[in-house]
Amino acid sequence: MLETFIGGYLFHPAALDYSGPTCTNGCVYCFANINKSERKASLKQAITCLYKKEATTYRDLLVKLGYPICVSNRSDPFSRNNARETAQLFSCLSEFSNGIFIQTKCGPGMDEAIVALNGKSNVVWYITVTTMRDDLSKQIEPFAPASSERLAWAKKLHDMGYLVVIAVNPCTDIWMPMSDLQDLMRYMKGAGLNHLVVEMLDLKAKRVQKMSERTKANIGNAAIDSCLSGRCRLYVRECMDEIHGSGLALAKKGMPYRSEFFNDLKRVLGVTMPVFQDFIHYCFDRYATGGPITFDEFASVITDDRIFKMTVRQNNIRDYLLRAGFLSWKDNQQVHTHRDLLRIIWNDSRHRLSIHNHCLIRSTNRQDPEGNAILWFTATPIFDKKRKEVMQL
């Protein structure tokens, strides 16, 4: 199905997502499988959306304006059951200006899909490497290619001229210990790869409770304990420091560094959705040692003239709210512009996307004349919530 990429808001360059039906890779940690093990999709619906002459929905508008499409967020485009349809989709997408952000563990049909792209250049390949150990990858990702095969594909795609991103997503000290991460970075540099994503294995207690005993056994008690104890979160911070110090272009939600990662993606994909990192760069440039920041500054950096100043009906903007914060959604019944949505993200600390949660941002007791919070850019990260108490200005 071709849909608005609600889950990627302000963190992903793509505005749209095409996901095939249930993925057959069998990854034990897959959030999509845990939430809904059986999923359906319609390639015909997606192709119809692409070729519509008139934009009658918000999704249609994003397509017409050339925003990139993520393929895909909820199923691997090259799992055995999806590969054929992926080649058909790519054949259609090759006729459009929209960039493609391909999220995959690789697999059958890769060569056919590359042929179907017909030389399309605004394509980014995002290849997940959860572990450097092939035997472990076969345990936690049983029907996906081994990690060594994925890395070989990453080099091959880079040599073909594509921008390739390696993603340790999810990351845990059990599956990717520091020595293995260092081996991965050495491999990347040797292969000419420069872009690395790291995200924590996110297993909350409620999610673990939904898992079967077999799934828990495949994940392993050590990995589950690492998440539930908070050790995994601390380890990912260590990984961020290691990657940032290596000179590779790093991407991590809420990272406290400058990074060319998203700038490089924009150069390849063309039109992209804005991301939080754009505003963090702005703050580093303007407030090198810290200082007060306002909503107007945030909105001026994030907002563009294509969609962010438009009024969008059909509840599309409220869908973004609901995806990341029920209480914020419940309290804001009439939100129809991205600027209104940004205002909530700026002011409402309950919202999961709230900028208050960023390690470089502190709340203050001040507001601007329009009632928007005045926040404080710290320039150095604060990870301890107790140290992020409201500043008295």
Secondary structure, DSSP 8 states (H G I E B T S, - for coil): -EEE-GGGTTT-S-SEEE--SS-SS--TT-HHHHH-S-----HHHHHHHHH-SS--SHHHHHHHTT--EEE-SSS-TTSTTTHHHHHHHHHHHTTSS--EEEEE---TTHHHHHHHHTT--SEEEEEE---S-HHHHHHHSTTS--HHHHHHHHHHHHHTT-EEEEEEEEE-TTTS-HHHHHHHHHHHHHHT--EEEEEE----HHHHHHS-HHHHHHH-HHHHHHHHHTHHHHHHHHHHHHHHHHT-EEE-TT-SS--SHHHHHHHHHSS----HHHHHHHHHHH-TT-EEE-HHHHHHHH--SSSTTSB--TTHHHHHHHHH-HHHHHH-S---BHHHHHHHHHH-TTSTT-GGGSTTEE-BS-B-TTS-B-EEE-SS----GGGG--B--
